[in-house]
Amino acid sequence: MTRWPAEKVEMPGNPFWVVGDPERDGPRLVFVEVPEPKGVKNRVHLDLLPQGGSQGDELARLQALGAVVVDDRRTAEPGGWIMMADPEGNEFCLERNDG
């Protein structure tokens, strides 16, 4: 247990919970309910936020390492992320870095 506070974020069409250091120093955990069924669930689904570069730069880097795009939500509403899978099929999301 992290003992970090939880905060509900009311994004239209995509509410979610964020658990993390209140100083926003270090990693945060984001919990999102998804309506679609999944045959096999990941034990952990990571959302990656590019640091020091754009989402496009990080997408190219991850693809060069063998990741593939599963669902591109950059222009969808709500959107801004790209669902990807590593070479073993584990899914993760690449978030947009607005800062």
Long-range contacts (C-beta under 8 A, 24 or more apart in sequence): 2-29, 4-29, 11-78, 12-78, 13-77, 13-78, 14-78, 42-90, 42-91, 45-91, 45-92, 45-93, 46-92, 46-93, 47-81, 47-92, 47-93, 47-94, 47-95, 48-92, 48-93, 48-94, 48-95, 49-95, 49-97, 50-94, 50-95, 50-97, 51-97, 53-97, 54-97, 55-82, 55-94, 55-95, 55-96, 55-97, 58-94, 59-94, 62-94
